[in-house]
Amino acid sequence: MAMDMVGANLDQMQAMGQRFEAEAVEVEALITRLTSVVEETRWEGKYARDFEARWNTEFKGALKNLAGALREAKTVVDTNRSNRQR
């Protein structure tokens, strides 16, 4: 049976926190790029309206939630790392 690890590699934790922040920034940039495409593309009709509505109410919100979750995870990792350095 494998034993649970207790402890942490502080350098790896720092890298993880930095990566979470960088990926959150990338997700926000993706939101911006895709929103521009949705707004700038000439597309009319029911499918266009349906997609735009889903983009604005569902898809964009899910990506914003992802960016927020990555930042929350970064905060948890950074706090835990800081506590272990003491």
C-alpha positions in Angstrom: 0.0 0.0 0.0 1.4 3.5 -0.9 1.9 5.9 1.9 0.5 9.4 1.8 3.2 12.1 1.3 3.5 14.7 4.0 5.6 17.7 3.1 6.1 19.6 -0.1 8.7 20.7 -2.5 8.6 24.5 -2.1 10.1 25.3 -5.4 7.5 23.1 -7.2 4.7 24.7 -5.2 6.0 28.2 -6.3 6.1 27.0 -9.9 2.6 25.6 -9.7 1.2 28.9 -8.3 3.0 30.8 -11.1 1.6 28.4 -13.7 -1.9 28.7 -12.3 -1.7 32.5 -12.6 -0.2 32.4 -16.1 -3.0 30.0 -17.3 -5.7 32.3 -15.7 -4.3 35.1 -17.8 -4.3 32.9 -20.9 -8.0 31.9 -20.2 -8.9 35.6 -19.9 -7.1 36.4 -23.2 -9.0 33.5 -24.8 -12.3 35.0 -23.6 -11.3 38.4 -25.2 -10.2 36.8 -28.5 -13.3 34.7 -28.8 -15.7 37.5 -27.8 -14.1 39.6 -30.5 -14.7 36.8 -33.1 -18.3 36.4 -31.9 -19.0 40.2 -32.0 -17.2 40.9 -35.3 -18.3 38.0 -37.4 -21.3 38.7 -39.7 -23.6 35.8 -39.0 -27.3 36.2 -38.8 -30.3 33.9 -38.1 -31.5 31.6 -35.4 -28.3 29.6 -35.1 -26.2 32.8 -34.8 -28.6 34.2 -32.1 -28.6 30.9 -30.2 -24.8 30.6 -30.2 -24.3 34.3 -29.2 -26.8 33.8 -26.4 -25.0 30.7 -25.2 -21.6 32.4 -25.5 -22.7 35.3 -23.4 -24.6 33.3 -20.8 -22.9 29.9 -20.6 -19.5 29.5 -22.4 -17.9 32.8 -21.4 -19.1 32.4 -17.8 -17.6 28.9 -17.6 -14.3 30.3 -18.8 -14.4 33.1 -16.3 -15.1 30.5 -13.6 -12.1 28.6 -14.7 -9.8 31.7 -14.5 -11.2 32.4 -11.0 -10.7 28.8 -9.9 -7.1 28.9 -11.1 -6.5 32.1 -9.1 -8.1 30.6 -6.0 -5.9 27.6 -6.4 -2.8 29.8 -6.7 -3.8 31.6 -3.5 -4.2 28.2 -1.7 -0.8 27.0 -3.0 0.9 30.3 -2.1 -0.6 30.3 1.4 0.4 26.7 2.0 3.9 27.3 0.7 4.3 30.4 2.9 3.1 28.5 5.9 5.7 25.7 5.2 8.5 28.1 4.9 8.1 29.2 8.5 
